[in-house]
Amino acid sequence: MGREYNEPRMTIDALHVIHQFPPESQGGSELYALDVALRQQALGKRVEVWSGTKHWRERLTIDSGEHQGLPVHRVHRDDGYFDHHVKMWHPGVEAAFARFLVERRPAVVHVHHWVRLTCNLVEVCWRHGIPAVVTLHDYWTSCPRAFRRRVGDEACRRPLSAASCGDCVPRYGYESPGEIADGIELYADQYRAELSLAAAVLVAVGSTADLLSRTTGVPRDRYEVLPLGYRPRFRGMPPLPVPSAGAPVRFAFWGGIGRHKGAEVLVRAFRRLLAARPGRVELHVLGGFESPEYERELRALAHDLPIVLYGPFTPAQLHAAAPHVGVFPSTCLETYGLVLDECFELRLPCITSDLGAVAERAGEAGLRTRAGDDQDLAAAMQRFVDEPDLWHQLRDRRPPPSPSLETHVDALMAVYDRARQQPRREPFVPPVGQERRLQFLLQQRESAMGKLTPPGGPR
């Protein structure tokens, strides 16, 4: 597997585990984990990162290096389509993670995500007597599609179960109804067990905890609300210019560009807006795409429009784009929305969809539109063209800033201390046994081989 870990081999104070990490990806949860780890390091703590990646290898490989002085171990799985919920467990990653824990013996493991790694990270920590703190950055533990967005873009508040989810989960197409149902129930039980075994489970807003509890059966008091801290991105940069009379209004979207973020809704809305107000608007889209396929789809949708697509970006590039309005039309139930902190630091108003924490946190500083409705979004964007005073009115209603990163990390370190000192938590549901996961793997193998086996069986 290549060299796995950096020398010298010593115990560490905190290990952050996440599905991907900068510079590969600049999404909100990745930047949050980076900010927290750097702040902890500045406080004199030994901190490392164990990260998944979007890029598979022919053999399971762990590449160790550094990013901004942080030791980072990037895990490349050896299978395809590993974001698929039925591939949530990887025995090789589990074994490598267990070896890492034995080798480094972190005082606390902070799990930010399981996808692209393995579904039993907390269980492995529990098995080795290491407390695990979990921060839930999305609804993955309650939704095999990850974002509680059903096929057709309907925001979903159904309970996690085979009955509720069987017609919606991603599938290869040849599975039997029984296999689909077994996969969903295994998924539900696995993540209930993970949250049961964790020393603490953190969410950024109470509404996230409310929905998670209602849909998974995990008790509401299992979730602890800890608002995320924010490290200012634009210190030392001049204030952005305000929109000038008669000049185009410059709209911008930034962050990870995926279907659940409503990027294609924004492009369709911009086409409508441009037809209604030609020459009066601009659109800048900054961020990496969730997949090459989605990039091709979005570029085709925007091919004849005056839209600037930047790809991965830095805060300086966002500032240089000089947007007037941030537009965040998510079609999923967001759990926080770091982009709002950036938007408000730039002293901008915003437009959001009406779903989740982004709409909740934007408050009176933004316009809300119906999720997935490009006509409604275009109408909201047009208001900034037709009503020049609206920009100033919304900007002046920006909410108070989020807690500072320093304040947040102090609170987080107190959670770590409590996790280390408290007796090991007895789970309210038992861990899922390896035998059950193996049995499901065999079920998957047989259904897949059944599509390939020639008449009369193998020769």
C-alpha positions as CSV (number, residue, x, y, z in Angstrom):
1,M,0.0,0.0,0.0
2,G,3.0,2.3,0.1
3,R,4.2,4.4,3.0
4,E,1.2,5.1,5.2
5,Y,2.4,7.4,8.0
6,N,4.9,10.1,8.6
7,E,7.9,9.7,10.9
8,P,8.4,10.1,13.8
9,R,5.6,7.9,15.1
10,M,4.2,9.5,18.2
11,T,0.9,9.9,19.9
12,I,-1.2,12.9,18.7
13,D,-3.7,15.0,20.5
14,A,-6.5,15.1,17.8
15,L,-7.1,13.2,14.6
16,H,-9.6,14.8,12.2
17,V,-11.3,12.3,9.8
18,I,-13.1,13.6,6.8
19,H,-14.2,12.5,3.3
20,Q,-11.9,14.9,1.4
21,F,-9.6,17.7,2.3
22,P,-7.9,20.8,0.8
23,P,-6.4,21.4,-1.6
24,E,-8.4,18.7,-3.4
25,S,-11.7,20.2,-2.3
26,Q,-12.7,23.6,-0.9
27,G,-16.2,22.8,0.4
28,G,-17.6,24.1,3.6
29,S,-16.9,21.1,5.8
30,E,-13.4,20.7,4.4
31,L,-12.5,24.4,5.1
32,Y,-14.0,24.1,8.6
33,A,-11.9,21.1,9.4
34,L,-8.8,22.8,8.1
35,D,-9.5,26.0,10.1
36,V,-10.1,24.0,13.3
37,A,-7.0,21.8,12.8
38,L,-4.8,24.8,12.2
39,R,-6.1,26.7,15.2
40,Q,-5.6,23.6,17.4
41,Q,-2.0,23.3,16.0
42,A,-1.4,27.0,16.8
43,L,-2.5,26.2,20.4
44,G,0.4,23.7,20.6
45,K,-1.6,20.6,19.9
46,R,-0.3,17.7,17.7
47,V,-3.0,17.4,15.1
48,E,-3.2,15.2,12.0
49,V,-5.9,14.5,9.3
50,W,-7.1,11.2,7.9
51,S,-8.9,12.0,4.7
52,G,-10.7,10.3,1.8
53,T,-10.3,11.4,-1.7
54,K,-12.4,11.3,-5.0
55,H,-9.6,9.5,-6.8
56,W,-9.4,5.7,-6.6
57,R,-6.3,3.5,-7.2
58,E,-5.9,0.0,-8.4
59,R,-4.8,-1.0,-4.9
60,L,-5.8,0.6,-1.6
61,T,-3.2,3.3,-1.0
62,I,-2.5,5.9,1.7
63,D,-0.5,8.9,0.6
64,S,1.0,10.9,3.5
65,G,2.1,14.4,3.2
66,E,1.4,17.9,4.5
67,H,-1.0,20.8,3.8
68,Q,-0.2,24.1,5.4
69,G,2.0,22.3,7.9
70,L,-0.6,19.7,8.8
71,P,0.2,16.1,8.4
72,V,-2.5,14.6,6.1
73,H,-3.0,11.0,5.2
74,R,-5.1,10.6,2.1
75,V,-6.9,7.2,1.6
76,H,-7.4,6.1,-2.0
77,R,-10.0,3.3,-2.2
78,D,-9.5,0.4,-4.7
79,D,-13.1,0.2,-5.9
80,G,-15.3,2.3,-8.1
81,Y,-18.5,4.2,-7.2
82,F,-17.5,4.3,-3.5
83,D,-19.9,7.2,-2.7
84,H,-22.7,4.7,-3.3
85,H,-24.5,3.9,0.0
86,V,-24.2,0.1,-0.5
87,K,-20.4,0.5,-0.5
88,M,-20.3,2.3,2.8
89,W,-18.1,-0.4,4.4
90,H,-14.6,-1.1,3.2
91,P,-12.8,-3.8,5.2
92,G,-9.3,-2.7,3.9
93,V,-9.9,0.9,5.0
94,E,-11.2,-0.4,8.4
95,A,-8.0,-2.4,8.9
96,A,-5.8,0.5,7.8
97,F,-7.6,2.9,10.2
98,A,-7.3,0.4,13.1
99,R,-3.5,0.2,12.4
100,F,-3.2,4.0,12.4
101,L,-5.0,4.2,15.7
102,V,-2.7,1.6,17.3
103,E,0.4,3.3,15.8
104,R,-0.5,6.9,16.7
105,R,-2.9,6.5,19.6
106,P,-4.8,9.8,19.2
107,A,-6.3,11.2,22.4
108,V,-9.5,12.0,20.5
109,V,-10.7,11.3,17.0
110,H,-13.0,13.9,15.4
111,V,-15.1,12.3,12.7
112,H,-16.5,14.8,10.1
113,H,-17.6,12.2,7.6
114,W,-17.5,8.5,6.7
115,V,-18.1,8.5,2.9
116,R,-15.1,7.5,0.8
117,L,-13.7,5.9,3.9
118,T,-15.7,3.3,5.8
119,C,-19.0,3.3,7.7
120,N,-17.6,2.0,11.1
121,L,-15.0,4.6,12.0
122,V,-16.5,5.3,15.4
123,E,-16.9,1.6,16.1
124,V,-13.2,1.1,15.4
125,C,-12.3,3.9,17.8
126,W,-14.7,2.4,20.4
127,R,-13.1,-1.0,20.0
128,H,-9.6,0.5,20.7
129,G,-10.7,2.6,23.7
130,I,-10.3,6.0,21.9
131,P,-13.2,8.5,22.3
132,A,-14.7,9.8,19.0
133,V,-16.4,13.1,18.6
134,V,-18.7,13.4,15.6
135,T,-19.7,16.6,13.8
136,L,-22.6,16.1,11.3
137,H,-22.1,18.4,8.4
138,D,-25.0,17.0,6.4
139,Y,-27.8,14.4,6.6
140,W,-25.7,11.4,5.5
141,T,-26.6,9.4,8.6
142,S,-30.3,9.7,7.8
143,C,-30.3,9.5,4.0
144,P,-28.7,7.0,1.6
145,R,-28.8,9.8,-1.0
146,A,-26.9,12.0,1.5
147,F,-28.8,15.3,1.1
148,R,-32.4,14.4,1.8
149,R,-33.4,15.3,-1.7
150,R,-35.5,12.7,-3.5
151,V,-35.4,12.0,-7.2
152,G,-37.1,14.9,-8.8
153,D,-35.6,17.4,-6.3
154,E,-38.3,17.0,-3.5
155,A,-36.8,17.8,-0.1
156,C,-37.4,14.8,2.0
157,R,-38.5,14.6,5.6
158,R,-39.4,10.9,5.6
159,P,-38.1,8.4,8.1
160,L,-35.1,6.4,7.1
161,S,-36.4,2.9,6.3
162,A,-36.8,0.4,3.4
163,A,-40.5,1.4,3.1
164,S,-39.7,5.1,2.8
165,C,-36.5,5.0,0.8
166,G,-36.8,1.9,-1.4
167,D,-38.1,3.8,-4.5
168,C,-35.4,6.6,-4.1
169,V,-32.0,5.1,-3.2
170,P,-29.4,5.0,-6.0
171,R,-29.1,1.6,-7.5
172,Y,-27.2,-0.3,-10.2
173,G,-30.5,-1.5,-11.8
174,Y,-30.3,-5.3,-11.3
175,E,-30.9,-5.6,-7.6
176,S,-33.9,-7.4,-6.3
177,P,-36.4,-5.6,-4.0
178,G,-35.1,-7.7,-1.1
179,E,-31.5,-6.6,-1.7
180,I,-32.5,-3.0,-1.9
181,A,-34.4,-3.3,1.4
182,D,-31.6,-5.1,3.1
183,G,-29.1,-2.5,2.1
184,I,-31.3,0.3,3.4
185,E,-31.9,-1.3,6.7
186,L,-28.2,-2.2,7.1
187,Y,-27.4,1.5,6.4
188,A,-29.9,2.7,9.0
189,D,-28.7,0.3,11.7
190,Q,-25.0,1.1,10.9
191,Y,-25.3,4.8,11.4
192,R,-27.6,4.5,14.4
193,A,-24.8,2.4,15.9
194,E,-22.1,4.9,15.0
195,L,-24.0,7.8,16.7
196,S,-24.7,5.5,19.7
197,L,-21.0,4.7,20.2
198,A,-19.7,8.3,19.8
199,A,-18.6,10.2,22.9
200,A,-20.4,13.3,21.5
201,V,-22.4,14.2,18.4
202,L,-22.4,17.8,17.3
203,V,-24.6,19.8,15.0
204,A,-24.5,23.5,14.1
205,V,-28.2,24.4,14.4
206,G,-31.1,22.9,16.4
207,S,-33.3,22.3,13.4
208,T,-30.8,19.8,12.0
209,A,-30.9,17.8,15.3
210,D,-34.7,17.9,15.2
211,L,-35.0,16.4,11.7
212,L,-32.3,13.8,12.3
213,S,-33.9,12.6,15.4
214,R,-37.4,12.4,13.8
215,T,-36.1,10.5,10.8
216,T,-33.6,8.0,12.4
217,G,-34.9,7.2,15.8
218,V,-31.7,8.5,17.4
219,P,-32.8,10.3,20.6
220,R,-32.9,14.1,20.3
221,D,-30.7,14.5,23.4
222,R,-27.9,12.5,21.6
223,Y,-27.3,15.7,19.5
224,E,-25.5,18.7,21.0
225,V,-25.8,22.1,19.3
226,L,-22.4,23.9,18.8
227,P,-22.5,26.7,16.3
228,L,-19.6,26.6,13.9
229,G,-16.8,29.2,14.2
230,Y,-15.7,31.4,11.3
231,R,-12.3,32.6,10.4
232,P,-12.6,35.7,8.3
233,R,-11.4,35.2,4.7
234,F,-11.1,38.8,3.5
235,R,-9.0,40.6,6.1
236,G,-6.9,43.3,4.6
237,M,-8.9,43.4,1.4
238,P,-10.8,46.7,0.5
239,P,-14.6,46.8,0.7
240,L,-16.3,45.7,-2.5
241,P,-17.9,48.5,-4.6
242,V,-21.6,48.9,-4.3
243,P,-23.7,48.5,-7.4
244,S,-23.7,51.7,-9.5
245,A,-26.7,53.1,-11.2
246,G,-27.2,51.7,-14.7
247,A,-24.3,49.2,-14.4
248,P,-24.9,45.4,-14.5
249,V,-25.8,43.7,-11.3
250,R,-23.2,41.1,-10.6
251,F,-24.5,37.8,-9.1
252,A,-22.2,35.1,-7.8
253,F,-22.5,31.5,-6.6
254,W,-19.5,30.0,-4.8
255,G,-18.6,26.7,-3.0
256,G,-18.8,23.1,-4.2
257,I,-20.7,22.9,-7.5
258,G,-23.1,20.0,-7.3
259,R,-26.7,19.2,-8.3
260,H,-27.8,19.4,-4.6
261,K,-26.5,23.0,-4.6
262,G,-29.0,24.0,-7.3
263,A,-26.4,25.1,-9.8
264,E,-28.4,24.1,-12.8
265,V,-31.4,25.9,-11.4
266,L,-29.3,29.0,-11.2
267,V,-28.2,28.7,-14.8
268,R,-31.8,28.3,-16.0
269,A,-32.8,31.3,-13.9
270,F,-30.0,33.4,-15.3
271,R,-31.2,32.6,-18.9
272,R,-34.7,33.8,-18.0
273,L,-33.2,36.9,-16.3
274,L,-31.0,37.7,-19.2
275,A,-33.9,37.5,-21.6
276,A,-35.9,39.9,-19.4
277,R,-33.1,42.4,-18.6
278,P,-30.4,42.0,-21.4
279,G,-27.1,43.6,-20.6
280,R,-28.1,44.4,-17.0
281,V,-26.8,41.3,-15.2
282,E,-23.7,39.1,-14.9
283,L,-23.2,35.7,-13.3
284,H,-20.0,34.4,-11.8
285,V,-19.8,30.7,-10.6
286,L,-16.8,29.8,-8.5
287,G,-16.0,26.3,-7.3
288,G,-15.0,22.8,-8.2
289,F,-17.5,20.4,-9.8
290,E,-18.8,17.3,-8.0
291,S,-18.0,15.2,-11.0
292,P,-16.7,15.5,-14.6
293,E,-20.2,14.4,-15.8
294,Y,-21.9,17.2,-13.9
295,E,-19.4,19.7,-15.2
296,R,-20.1,18.7,-18.8
297,E,-23.9,19.0,-18.1
298,L,-23.6,22.4,-16.6
299,R,-21.3,23.8,-19.2
300,A,-23.7,22.6,-21.9
301,L,-26.5,24.3,-20.2
302,A,-24.6,27.5,-20.0
303,H,-22.7,27.3,-23.3
304,D,-24.3,30.4,-25.0
305,L,-24.7,32.5,-21.8
306,P,-22.3,35.2,-20.4
307,I,-21.5,33.1,-17.3
308,V,-17.9,33.1,-15.9
309,L,-17.1,29.6,-14.6
310,Y,-13.9,29.8,-12.5
311,G,-13.4,26.3,-11.2
312,P,-11.6,25.9,-7.8
313,F,-10.9,29.4,-6.3
314,T,-9.3,31.3,-3.5
315,P,-10.8,34.0,-1.3
316,A,-8.7,36.6,-3.2
317,Q,-10.3,35.4,-6.5
318,L,-13.8,35.6,-5.1
319,H,-13.0,39.1,-3.8
320,A,-11.6,40.1,-7.2
321,A,-14.8,38.9,-8.9
322,A,-16.5,41.8,-6.9
323,P,-20.0,40.3,-6.7
324,H,-23.0,42.4,-5.6
325,V,-25.3,39.5,-4.5
326,G,-24.5,36.0,-3.3
327,V,-27.0,33.4,-4.8
328,F,-27.3,30.0,-3.0
329,P,-30.3,28.1,-4.4
330,S,-29.8,24.7,-2.7
331,T,-32.3,22.0,-3.5
332,C,-31.3,20.1,-0.4
333,L,-31.8,20.7,3.3
334,E,-28.6,22.5,4.2
335,T,-27.2,22.0,7.7
336,Y,-25.3,25.3,8.0
337,G,-23.9,27.1,5.0
338,L,-20.4,28.6,5.5
339,V,-20.9,30.6,2.3
340,L,-23.2,32.8,4.2
341,D,-20.5,33.9,6.6
342,E,-18.3,34.7,3.6
343,C,-21.2,36.6,2.0
344,F,-21.8,38.7,5.0
345,E,-18.1,39.3,5.6
346,L,-18.1,40.8,2.1
347,R,-21.1,42.9,3.2
348,L,-23.4,41.5,0.6
349,P,-27.1,40.5,0.6
350,C,-28.1,37.1,-0.6
351,I,-30.7,35.0,-2.3
352,T,-31.3,31.5,-0.9
353,S,-33.8,28.7,-1.4
354,D,-36.4,28.2,1.3
355,L,-34.8,25.0,2.6
356,G,-32.8,24.2,5.7
357,A,-30.3,26.2,7.7
358,V,-29.2,28.5,4.9
359,A,-32.6,30.1,4.7
360,E,-32.8,30.1,8.5
361,R,-29.4,31.8,9.0
362,A,-29.8,34.3,6.2
363,G,-32.8,35.9,8.0
364,E,-33.7,39.3,6.8
365,A,-30.5,39.8,4.8
366,G,-31.7,37.7,1.9
367,L,-34.6,36.8,-0.4
368,R,-36.0,33.3,-0.2
369,T,-37.1,31.4,-3.3
370,R,-38.9,28.1,-3.8
371,A,-36.2,25.4,-4.1
372,G,-35.8,24.1,-7.6
373,D,-38.0,26.8,-9.1
374,D,-35.9,28.7,-11.7
375,Q,-38.7,31.1,-12.5
376,D,-39.1,32.2,-8.9
377,L,-35.3,32.5,-8.6
378,A,-35.1,34.7,-11.8
379,A,-37.9,36.9,-10.3
380,A,-35.9,37.4,-7.1
381,M,-32.7,38.2,-9.0
382,Q,-34.6,40.7,-11.2
383,R,-35.7,42.6,-8.1
384,F,-32.1,43.7,-7.6
385,V,-32.1,45.1,-11.1
386,D,-35.5,46.9,-10.8
387,E,-35.3,48.0,-7.2
388,P,-31.9,49.6,-6.6
389,D,-32.7,50.3,-2.9
390,L,-33.3,46.6,-2.2
391,W,-29.6,46.0,-2.1
392,H,-28.9,48.5,0.6
393,Q,-32.0,47.5,2.6
394,L,-31.0,43.8,2.7
395,R,-27.3,44.5,3.3
396,D,-28.1,46.6,6.4
397,R,-30.1,43.7,7.9
398,R,-27.2,41.2,8.0
399,P,-27.3,39.1,11.1
400,P,-24.5,39.2,13.8
401,P,-21.4,37.3,12.8
402,S,-20.9,33.7,13.8
403,P,-18.7,32.9,16.7
404,S,-15.0,33.5,16.1
405,L,-12.9,30.5,15.2
406,E,-11.0,31.0,18.5
407,T,-14.2,31.0,20.6
408,H,-15.5,27.9,18.7
409,V,-12.3,25.9,19.1
410,D,-12.2,26.7,22.8
411,A,-15.7,25.2,23.1
412,L,-14.7,22.2,21.0
413,M,-11.6,21.5,23.1
414,A,-13.9,21.4,26.1
415,V,-16.0,18.8,24.3
416,Y,-12.8,16.8,23.7
417,D,-11.8,17.1,27.4
418,R,-15.2,15.8,28.4
419,A,-15.0,13.0,25.9
420,R,-11.7,11.8,27.3
421,Q,-12.7,12.1,31.0
422,Q,-16.2,10.6,30.9
423,P,-16.7,6.8,31.3
424,R,-17.0,5.0,28.0
425,R,-20.6,5.4,26.8
426,E,-22.6,2.3,26.6
427,P,-24.4,2.2,23.2
428,F,-28.2,2.5,23.1
429,V,-28.1,0.2,20.0
430,P,-25.4,-2.5,19.5
431,P,-22.7,-2.3,16.9
432,V,-23.5,-3.9,13.6
433,G,-21.5,-7.2,13.4
434,Q,-19.1,-7.9,10.7
435,E,-21.0,-11.1,9.8
436,R,-24.0,-9.0,8.8
437,R,-21.9,-6.8,6.6
438,L,-20.2,-9.8,5.0
439,Q,-23.5,-11.4,4.4
440,F,-24.7,-8.4,2.5
441,L,-21.5,-8.3,0.5
442,L,-22.2,-11.9,-0.6
443,Q,-25.8,-11.0,-1.5
444,Q,-24.4,-8.2,-3.7
445,R,-21.9,-10.5,-5.3
446,E,-24.5,-13.1,-6.2
447,S,-26.9,-10.6,-7.7
448,A,-24.1,-9.0,-9.8
449,M,-22.7,-12.4,-10.9
450,G,-26.2,-13.5,-11.8
451,K,-26.1,-10.9,-14.6
452,L,-22.8,-12.2,-16.0
453,T,-23.1,-16.0,-15.6
454,P,-23.7,-17.7,-18.9
455,P,-26.5,-20.3,-19.4
456,G,-25.5,-23.5,-17.7
457,G,-23.1,-21.8,-15.4
458,P,-19.3,-21.1,-15.6
459,R,-17.3,-23.3,-18.0
